[in-house]
Amino acid sequence: MTAARFRPPAPTPRDKPLSTLALLGALARDPLLIWHRVHYELPVVAADTAIGPTAVVSDPDGIRRVLVDNFANYRKDDVQRSMLGANRDGGVGLLLAEGDAWRRQRRALAGLFAPRAVAAFAPAMAAAAATTADAWTR
């Protein structure tokens, strides 16, 4: 018997896109709710929507191209800025930073995401997950 492939929690994929009104409501509640089945099946989904042209990139090479190799070619729109928000002090964090500010922040934080550093967090993450799982089972 083979082990089931791990699938992180995600909304149940829709079979078709939302209407314009439903799309706007879902964006306000939880942007992941707007995705439909193809977003989970294709590496890149591009479409003209009620909020303008959009593209969702799930392919690791495509993500690297957008977020690392050619980040200057891709700007965040108002919807992304609204979803990601600003820091409490009014500053712009890594998720909203662009250009040179993004490059500086990314370099400053890169060490935190090195395999050795992430492995050091494993015991604390496992303990937090166990605590949450225990609470859920009660």
C-alpha atoms as a printed R data frame, in Angstrom:
    type eleno elety resid chain resno       x      y       z
1   ATOM     1    CA   MET     A     1   0.000  0.000   0.000
2   ATOM     2    CA   THR     A     2   1.359  3.441  -0.852
3   ATOM     3    CA   ALA     A     3   1.146  6.445   1.423
4   ATOM     4    CA   ALA     A     4  -1.316  9.119   0.391
5   ATOM     5    CA   ARG     A     5   0.311 12.173  -1.147
6   ATOM     6    CA   PHE     A     6   0.270 15.123   1.259
7   ATOM     7    CA   ARG     A     7  -2.044 17.927   0.157
8   ATOM     8    CA   PRO     A     8  -2.052 21.121   2.205
9   ATOM     9    CA   PRO     A     9  -5.408 22.569   3.249
10  ATOM    10    CA   ALA     A    10  -7.120 24.447   0.440
11  ATOM    11    CA   PRO     A    11 -10.631 25.489  -0.521
12  ATOM    12    CA   THR     A    12 -12.605 22.979  -2.556
13  ATOM    13    CA   PRO     A    13 -11.927 23.939  -6.187
14  ATOM    14    CA   ARG     A    14 -14.884 25.408  -8.063
15  ATOM    15    CA   ASP     A    15 -15.879 23.891 -11.396
16  ATOM    16    CA   LYS     A    16 -16.332 27.288 -13.082
17  ATOM    17    CA   PRO     A    17 -15.395 30.941 -12.503
18  ATOM    18    CA   LEU     A    18 -17.511 33.132 -10.233
19  ATOM    19    CA   SER     A    19 -19.871 35.827 -11.474
20  ATOM    20    CA   THR     A    20 -18.593 39.405 -11.166
21  ATOM    21    CA   LEU     A    21 -20.561 40.092  -7.972
22  ATOM    22    CA   ALA     A    22 -19.548 36.787  -6.373
23  ATOM    23    CA   LEU     A    23 -15.927 37.419  -7.424
24  ATOM    24    CA   LEU     A    24 -15.852 40.792  -5.665
25  ATOM    25    CA   GLY     A    25 -17.401 39.308  -2.525
26  ATOM    26    CA   ALA     A    26 -14.941 36.422  -2.467
27  ATOM    27    CA   LEU     A    27 -12.017 38.812  -2.940
28  ATOM    28    CA   ALA     A    28 -13.139 40.717   0.145
29  ATOM    29    CA   ARG     A    29 -13.502 37.538   2.261
30  ATOM    30    CA   ASP     A    30 -10.710 35.263   1.069
31  ATOM    31    CA   PRO     A    31  -8.986 35.655  -2.330
32  ATOM    32    CA   LEU     A    32  -8.284 31.900  -2.544
33  ATOM    33    CA   LEU     A    33 -12.036 31.361  -2.874
34  ATOM    34    CA   ILE     A    34 -11.970 32.856  -6.386
35  ATOM    35    CA   TRP     A    35  -9.822 30.055  -7.821
36  ATOM    36    CA   HIS     A    36 -11.496 27.323  -9.791
37  ATOM    37    CA   ARG     A    37 -10.351 23.845 -10.779
38  ATOM    38    CA   VAL     A    38  -7.901 24.941 -13.510
39  ATOM    39    CA   HIS     A    39  -5.923 26.977 -10.955
40  ATOM    40    CA   TYR     A    40  -5.100 23.693  -9.230
41  ATOM    41    CA   GLU     A    41  -4.357 21.807 -12.437
42  ATOM    42    CA   LEU     A    42  -2.452 24.162 -14.767
43  ATOM    43    CA   PRO     A    43   0.957 25.760 -14.126
44  ATOM    44    CA   VAL     A    44  -0.211 29.191 -15.379
45  ATOM    45    CA   VAL     A    45  -3.747 30.535 -15.665
46  ATOM    46    CA   ALA     A    46  -4.252 33.908 -17.370
47  ATOM    47    CA   ALA     A    47  -7.626 35.560 -17.885
48  ATOM    48    CA   ASP     A    48  -9.409 38.856 -18.341
49  ATOM    49    CA   THR     A    49 -11.581 39.288 -15.257
50  ATOM    50    CA   ALA     A    50 -13.895 41.885 -13.750
51  ATOM    51    CA   ILE     A    51 -10.891 43.333 -11.946
52  ATOM    52    CA   GLY     A    52  -8.694 43.364 -15.055
53  ATOM    53    CA   PRO     A    53  -6.200 40.972 -16.612
54  ATOM    54    CA   THR     A    54  -4.855 38.442 -14.127
55  ATOM    55    CA   ALA     A    55  -2.368 35.606 -14.086
56  ATOM    56    CA   VAL     A    56  -1.903 32.935 -11.432
57  ATOM    57    CA   VAL     A    57   1.457 31.180 -11.636
58  ATOM    58    CA   SER     A    58   1.831 27.841  -9.834
59  ATOM    59    CA   ASP     A    59   4.793 26.429 -11.769
60  ATOM    60    CA   PRO     A    60   8.003 26.584  -9.672
61  ATOM    61    CA   ASP     A    61  10.088 27.814 -12.642
62  ATOM    62    CA   GLY     A    62   7.453 30.449 -13.425
63  ATOM    63    CA   ILE     A    63   7.336 31.555  -9.803
64  ATOM    64    CA   ARG     A    64  11.113 31.907  -9.776
65  ATOM    65    CA   ARG     A    65  10.954 33.980 -12.970
66  ATOM    66    CA   VAL     A    66   8.319 36.330 -11.522
67  ATOM    67    CA   LEU     A    67   9.582 36.607  -7.941
68  ATOM    68    CA   VAL     A    68  13.350 36.339  -8.392
69  ATOM    69    CA   ASP     A    69  14.775 36.537 -11.915
70  ATOM    70    CA   ASN     A    70  12.539 39.247 -13.436
71  ATOM    71    CA   PHE     A    71  10.842 40.773 -10.396
72  ATOM    72    CA   ALA     A    72  11.267 44.311 -11.787
73  ATOM    73    CA   ASN     A    73   8.955 43.422 -14.701
74  ATOM    74    CA   TYR     A    74   6.051 42.532 -12.416
75  ATOM    75    CA   ARG     A    75   4.277 45.153 -10.323
76  ATOM    76    CA   LYS     A    76   1.654 44.566  -7.666
77  ATOM    77    CA   ASP     A    77  -1.789 45.945  -8.438
78  ATOM    78    CA   ASP     A    78  -4.260 47.552  -6.038
79  ATOM    79    CA   VAL     A    79  -5.929 44.214  -5.249
80  ATOM    80    CA   GLN     A    80  -2.615 42.638  -4.242
81  ATOM    81    CA   ARG     A    81  -1.685 45.665  -2.174
82  ATOM    82    CA   SER     A    82  -5.043 45.547  -0.408
83  ATOM    83    CA   MET     A    83  -4.751 41.795   0.297
84  ATOM    84    CA   LEU     A    84  -1.157 41.963   1.506
85  ATOM    85    CA   GLY     A    85  -1.553 45.192   3.500
86  ATOM    86    CA   ALA     A    86   1.100 47.462   4.916
87  ATOM    87    CA   ASN     A    87   3.128 47.016   8.094
88  ATOM    88    CA   ARG     A    88   1.588 48.403  11.264
89  ATOM    89    CA   ASP     A    89   4.104 51.238  11.271
90  ATOM    90    CA   GLY     A    90   3.065 52.211   7.739
91  ATOM    91    CA   GLY     A    91   6.175 50.709   6.185
92  ATOM    92    CA   VAL     A    92   6.274 48.283   3.290
93  ATOM    93    CA   GLY     A    93   7.267 44.716   4.106
94  ATOM    94    CA   LEU     A    94   8.776 42.110   1.821
95  ATOM    95    CA   LEU     A    95   5.424 41.069   0.315
96  ATOM    96    CA   LEU     A    96   4.680 44.616  -0.879
97  ATOM    97    CA   ALA     A    97   8.178 45.918  -1.520
98  ATOM    98    CA   GLU     A    98   9.299 46.372  -5.106
99  ATOM    99    CA   GLY     A    99  12.528 47.197  -6.920
100 ATOM   100    CA   ASP     A   100  15.611 47.951  -4.823
101 ATOM   101    CA   ALA     A   101  13.659 47.924  -1.536
102 ATOM   102    CA   TRP     A   102  12.507 44.376  -2.296
103 ATOM   103    CA   ARG     A   103  16.041 43.287  -3.226
104 ATOM   104    CA   ARG     A   104  17.497 44.684   0.037
105 ATOM   105    CA   GLN     A   105  14.806 43.056   2.190
106 ATOM   106    CA   ARG     A   106  15.074 39.749   0.378
107 ATOM   107    CA   ARG     A   107  18.839 39.638   0.914
108 ATOM   108    CA   ALA     A   108  18.450 40.587   4.572
109 ATOM   109    CA   LEU     A   109  15.942 37.782   5.179
110 ATOM   110    CA   ALA     A   110  17.484 35.088   2.955
111 ATOM   111    CA   GLY     A   111  19.453 33.496   5.804
112 ATOM   112    CA   LEU     A   112  16.255 32.836   7.741
113 ATOM   113    CA   PHE     A   113  15.041 30.574   4.927
114 ATOM   114    CA   ALA     A   114  18.244 28.596   4.351
115 ATOM   115    CA   PRO     A   115  17.689 24.841   4.872
116 ATOM   116    CA   ARG     A   116  19.755 24.800   8.086
117 ATOM   117    CA   ALA     A   117  17.796 27.704   9.580
118 ATOM   118    CA   VAL     A   118  14.427 26.227   8.610
119 ATOM   119    CA   ALA     A   119  15.451 22.860  10.098
120 ATOM   120    CA   ALA     A   120  16.187 24.621  13.388
121 ATOM   121    CA   PHE     A   121  12.558 25.796  13.496
122 ATOM   122    CA   ALA     A   122  11.217 22.238  13.017
123 ATOM   123    CA   PRO     A   123  10.848 21.330  16.726
124 ATOM   124    CA   ALA     A   124   8.898 24.514  17.507
125 ATOM   125    CA   MET     A   125   6.709 24.085  14.410
126 ATOM   126    CA   ALA     A   126   6.030 20.430  15.270
127 ATOM   127    CA   ALA     A   127   5.091 21.365  18.835
128 ATOM   128    CA   ALA     A   128   2.745 24.109  17.619
129 ATOM   129    CA   ALA     A   129   1.169 21.720  15.093
130 ATOM   130    CA   ALA     A   130   0.685 19.054  17.784
131 ATOM   131    CA   THR     A   131  -0.931 21.581  20.115
132 ATOM   132    CA   THR     A   132  -3.282 22.719  17.356
133 ATOM   133    CA   ALA     A   133  -4.114 19.136  16.348
134 ATOM   134    CA   ASP     A   134  -4.879 18.268  19.990
135 ATOM   135    CA   ALA     A   135  -7.182 21.285  20.274
136 ATOM   136    CA   TRP     A   136  -8.963 20.333  17.058
137 ATOM   137    CA   THR     A   137  -9.530 16.744  18.163
138 ATOM   138    CA   ARG     A   138 -11.167 17.911  21.411
